[in-house]
Amino acid sequence: MIDLMLEGAEVVTADGVRPWSVGIQGSTIAWLGPSDQAPESGQTLDVSGKIVVPGGIEPHAHLASLIGMHPQERLFTLGPEEDTRGMAFGGVTTHLDFVFVHPATDIQTALNRRLERWKGNSCIDYSFHIALGGALPLAIFDQMSDAISEGFPSFKVFTNEVLPPHPGRRPFKLDFGRIGRAMEETERHGGVMVVHAEDDDIVQFNYEKFRHEGKTAGENLHLVHSKLSEQLAFERTIALARATGAAVYFVHTSAQEGVEAVAQARDRRLPIYAETLHHYACFSAEDYRKPRGFCYHTYPSLKLPADQAALWDGLVNGGVSTTATDEFPTSLELKLRGRAIDDVTGGNLGAEARMGIVFTEGVVKRGMTLERFAEVTATNAARILGLYPRKGVIAVGSDADLCVIDPTIHKRLTREDFHVSDYSPWEGWEVRGWPVMTILRGRRIVENGRWVGDPGGGRLVPRRIERAVLSRPLC
């Protein structure tokens, strides 16, 4: 007997959209098929008129993270116990955060510290990218193979310092020699490079130039973190990846130039992938001028309407593989504290809204298919980052991680629609369709606007990336 059966919805499966029932046994999907052929179940949920998609995967979050924009204070973003509850309300069932490795530590020490912080504190399942920053000893790169074998096969690097140098800030930039060394290890052992790509010379020169000219207002951020900077860094990173044979996942692609660089690499059959943020696709640099405009900022900056169009084209038609948030949750006061090009608080508060916003803006407004919606919110991230087929797909044998969307919900979002912090950058946004139920490993954790799950029920998920994903642009 099946434990739980969902009936009456459109179900976005690995084989397309079907008017099927979904049977759950324990923590996994045990049956898919027409309702009139469904086996007996202990409990049946009528989800008629709804759409069932794979539970969302948030591939880019910075929770309990040191805030470097205000180095005179030791400030941190909200932790997993607070932010992942919001993710669950938004239909997200798995998130990936970061373990930062600097010259004063090593991979295993930093990883153990992060694992301890998350244990028993996440509402949804989780894993971590290993972020390599600064003038790391070469011995650190010999530790990468062990991390991959332990289930952490993704390694983030920055090609630039996001902000001007300051003695109170940890280094983020990894030089291209060390990036090449890391690429060799990921290629050899089955990992992927996760790259924040901006040209450091261009960005740091722009900081200096704009200070010299007195143009330090934060509205100029898109000119400091420029489109040219993204183009140069993407092209250089792709050239290095081609030389080493490594796969690359570009995080928060923000400009048309980045989209085009990735498309050209994929045309050459290189395993290059682009992530964008729904913030980049929905807001532009003009929004910085609004009273709460810096609510929408992260690094790299928002860009221009032509860039938004390129991002949506990539999401709807192919070329941009995933949506993420660069989740960096703070209070409204802290988010708006900086006003200058070198102190605006980065990162977004948007993981709770991501599924609903992408459904409205992608499916409803731009004709994105439901299959493509599932890909850019869950399946592609699962494949590229090594969670598939356990996560990111509605298929027999996969974890029963499900998001139920009600497409009849039409409303303008208010503060009361959100469950993290004291604000949301999505207040006032009109949506058509919104998550109403979230199931994690067979257990309902959010239902009809109510939390019904275990606050610490999230589990660490080991990852392993398919070799095909690492050898050609599969997603």
N, C-alpha and C positions, 0 to 999 in steps of 0.2 A: 504494500500500500504506500502511495505517495504521501508525504507529510503535508504538503501545501500545494494547491493548484491555483494559478492565476488564470482567469478565463475572461474572454470577451474583448481583449485589446488587440491592436496592431502590434506585432512583436518584430523587432528588428534583429533578425538572426544572422548568423554567418552566411546563410544562403538567401538572404533577402528579407523583405517585409512580408509577414504572413499573418492571417487572422487566426493565430494558433493559441493554444494554452501552453503554459509553462509549468512543469511539475518539478517541485523541489523535494529532495530527500536529504535530510541532514543539512549539510553546508553546501551541497552541490546541485546543479541542474541535472535531473534524472530523466526528464521526458520533455519532448517538444512535439506538438502535432495538433491536428484538428480536435476541437472540443468533443465531438461525438465519438472520438476514438480514445479519449483520455481514460487512463486507469483510475481505479477508485482512490480517493484521497481522504485524509483525515480532516482537512479543512479546505474550503474553497473560497477564494476572493473574487468577487465580480468587479472587474476593472473595465467594464464596457465603456467605449468611447475614449479610452485612454491610449497612450502609446508607451510601450515598454522597450527601453533601450538598455544597453549595458551600463552598469554603474560607472559614473564618470571617473576618469583618472586625471588628477591634478599633477602634472609632471614637474612643477617648478614652484616650490614654496620655501620661504625663509621664516620659520617659526622659531621662537626663543633665540633670535639672532641678534648679535651686537649691531647697533645702529651707528654706522661710521660717519654720518653726515654731521654729527654734533660731538666731536671727539673730546670736548672739554667735560662731557658727562659720560657715565657708563650706563647707557640706555639699551634696552632690549625690546624686540617685538613681542607680541603676545605669543603664548606657548601653545602646544598641541591640544591641551585640555580645553582651551577656549576656542581656537580657530577651527579645529576639525569638527566641532559640533556644528558650526556654520556650514562647513563643507557638506556634512551629512544632510542638512536641511536643503542644500542645493543639489542633491542627487549624486554627490561624489562619494565613492566608496574606497578609494586608494589615493594616497598622495606620496610624492617623493620630495624629501627635503635634502639638506646638504650637510656634509661633514667637512669642515675647513681644516686643511693641513697647511701649516706654516713652518718656516725653518726651525722653530723652537720645539716642534713636536714630531710625531710620525703617524702613519696611517692608522695603525691598530690602536694606539693610545687615544687619538682623536675620535675614532669610530666607537670605541668602548664608552667614552664619555657621552656621546650622542645617544647611543643605544640605551644607556641608563636613564637619560633624561626623558625618553619617549616611553619607556616600559610602563605599562599600566596607565598611561596618560593620554592616549590617542583614541578618539571615538571611532576611527576608521583604520583600515589597514595601511601600512606604510613601508617605505624603504628609503635609502639615502644614496645620493650621488657623492662621490669623493671629490672635493674641490682642492686643487693644488695651486698654491699661491706663493709668490716671493722667490727669493734666491735659494731654492730648495737644494739640499745636498743630493748628489747624484744617487746615493744609496736609497733614497726615498722611492725612486722609480723601480727599484728591484722589489719593492713591496707590493707593487700593483697586481702582480699575478696572484698573490695570496688573497687580496681583496676580491678579485674576480672569482676565484674558486670558492670563496665564502658567500657569494651571491650578491656582490656589489660591483657590477661590470661597467659602470658609467663614471667618467672622470671629467669634472668641469675645470676649465681654465679660462682666465681672462687674458685677452691680448693687450689690455690697457689698464691703467689705474682710472677708475671711474671719476674720482675727484682729485684735486691737486694734492700733492704730497703734504703730509702732516705727521709730526712725530707721534701723535696719539692714534694714528690709524694703522691697522695691519696692512701689509702689502697684499694686493690681489693679482697684479700683473705677473704672468709667467713669460719669460723671454722665449722667442721662437726656437731657440736651440733646445730648450727644455720641453717645449710643446712637441717638437719633433721626436724627442726621446720618449715622451709619453705616448705619442702616436705609435711608435714602434712596439711598445708593450701592449697596447690595446689590440693592434693588428695581430700580434703573435698569440695572444691568450684569449681572444674572444670578447673584447670590450669595445666601447664606443666613446669617442670624445664628445663632450658637451661644451660648446664654445660660446662665450660672450665675446663677440667680435667687433671691436672698434679700433681704429688706428690711434695708438697712444701719442705719437708725435703730433698728429693733427689735433686731437682733443686737448692735450696740454698746451699746445701753442695757442689754441683758441681761448682757453682760460686766460692766458697771459695777455693776449691781444685785446680781449674784451675788458679786462681790468684796466689796461693802459688807456683804452678809449672811453672809460667810464660807463660802459654798457653792461653793468653787472646785474640788472634786473632779471629775475627768473624767467620772464617771458622770452628771453633770448636762448633758452636752453637748447632749442632745436638747431641753433646755429653753432653752438659749441659742440654738441654731440651730433655732428652733421651727417647728412646723407653721404657725402664723399668719404667720411670716416668709415661708415659701414661698408661701402663698396670696396675700399682698399683692403680692409681687414678680412672681409669675406673672400676676396680673390686670393689674397696671400695664404690664408688658411687652407683654402681648397687646393692650391698648388702644393702645399706641404703634405696635405692628405693624399693627394695623387702620388707623390713621390714615395710615401711610406706605405700606401695601401690601406690607410686607416679609414674607418667610417666616422662621419661627423654629424652631430645633431646641433644645429645653430639655435640657441635659445633667443627668445624675444626679438625675432626679426621685425624691424620697425619701418624699413624703407623699401621703396620699389627697387632700388639698386641691389639690396640683399635678396629679394625675391628673384630678380633676374640672374644674379650670380649662381644661386642654387639651381635654377632651371637649366642654365647652361651646363653646370656640372652633371646634373641628372641626365641631360641629353647625351653626355659622354659615358653614361652608365656607371657613374661613380656613386657610391653609397653615401649620399649627402642628403640631409633632411633639414627642414625648416620648421621651427615653432614660432607662432606669433601669439600676442596677447589680445583678448577681446577689447581691452582698453585701446590698443593701437588701432584696431579696426573701427572703433566707434567714436574716438575722440581725435582731435588734431591739435597742433600747436596753438591755434587760435583760442582753444579752450583755456589755456593758461591765463588769459586775460579776465576770466570770469572771477567773481568774488571768492569762490572756493576752487579755483582752477587747478591749484597744485595737488588737489585730491587725485587728479588723473595722472600724475607724473610718476614715471620710473626711469631708470637708466638702462639703455639709451632713452632719449627723449621721445615724446610724441613728434610726429612729422606733419606732413601736408595732406590735403584731400587726395592728390594723385597717389600717394603712398597707401592711403586707406583703400582706394579702389583696387590697387595691385594686390593687397593682402586679401581682400574679399574674393577677388578672382582666383587666387591661389587656393583659398579654403574651399570655395564652391566647386571649382573645376579641376583641382589638382595642382600640386607643386608646393603648397604649404601643407605640411603633414598633420600638425597638431595645434590646438589652442591651449594656452596656459594663462597664468596670472602674474607670475613673479610675486606671489603672495608675501606681503610684508606688513602685517597688521599692527597698527598703532592706534592711539587715541586721535581724535580730530585735532586737538590742540597741538600734539606733537607733529602730526602730518603737515600742518600749516605753519609750523614754527619758522622754517627757513623761507626766505623770500628772494635770495640772490642765487646766481648761477652756481655757486659753490657750496650752498648749504640747504637747498630744497630737499626735504626728506624723500628718498626714493621708495620704490616698491609700491605695490598696489594692495588694496583690500577688495578682492573681487572673486575669490574662489567660490563663495556661496552663490553668486549670481551667474557664474560662467555658463552653466548648462541652459538656464532660462534665456539669457541674453543671446547666446549663439543660436538657440532654437528660433527665437523671434527674428533676429536680424539675418540669419542664414536661411532657415527653412521657410519661414512665413514670407519674408520680404524679398529674398533673392533666389528662391527656387532651389535651394540646396536639398538634395534627396535625403530621406531619412537614413539610408545606408551611409551616405557621406557624413551626415551629422554624427552617427555613431563612430565613424572612423576618426574624425577630428576631435572628438571629445573623449574617446576611450581606446578604441582598437589600435590605432596607429601608435599611440604612446606605449601601449602594452607591448606591441611587437618590437618597436625600436629599442625600448629600454629593458626588455627581457621579462615581462610579466605574462606574456601570451603563451599558451591559451588558458592558463589558469584565470587570468583577469582579462577584461576588455572585450568579451564576446559572450553572446548568449548561445551556448552550445552544450550538448550533453557532456557531462564530465567537468565542465568549467565551474568555478565558484559561482554560487547563486548570488551575484552582486547585480542588483537591478535598480533602475531608476524609472519610476512611473510618472509620465508627463501628462497633464491635463491640457489639451490644446484649446479647450473652450474658455480658459481663464484669460480675460482681457482686463488689464488694470494698469494703473500708474503706480509704480513702486513707491513705498513710503518707508520711513525709518522702521516702522513696526514689522516690515517684511523680513528683517534681517536679525541675526543672532550673534553678531560679533561686534565688539567695540561700541562706540557711541555715535557712529555715523556709517553711511555707505556712500561711495561715489556714484552709486546707481539710483539714489533717491531721485524721484521725478521721472525716471525712464519708463516709457510705456511698453508693456510686454503683452504678447499674445501666445500663451502657453507657458506653463510653469510646473516644476516638479512638485508632486503631492505625496509621493511615497518613496522611501529609500530602503532597500533590503541589502544587508551585508551578510554574506555567507549564510543565506537562508533565513535570517532573522530580521524582522522589521525593526528599523531603528528610528525612522521618522514616518509618521502617518497622519495625513490631514492636518498638517501644521503643528503637530505635537511630537515631542521627543519621547520615544518609547524604548530606547535602546540602553545599552550598558555604556556609561561614560568612558570607561577604560577598556572597551571591548576590542579595540584595534590590535592587529597582530603584525609583526614583522614578516615580510614576504621576501624570501630569497629569489634572486633573478638570474636568468640565463638567456642570452640573446641567440636567436636562430642564426646560423652561419649565413643563410641566404640574405638576411637583413644587412649583414656586414659586408657583403660582396657586391650588391647591386641595389639600386633605389627601389625597394620592394613596396614601400608604403607611401 
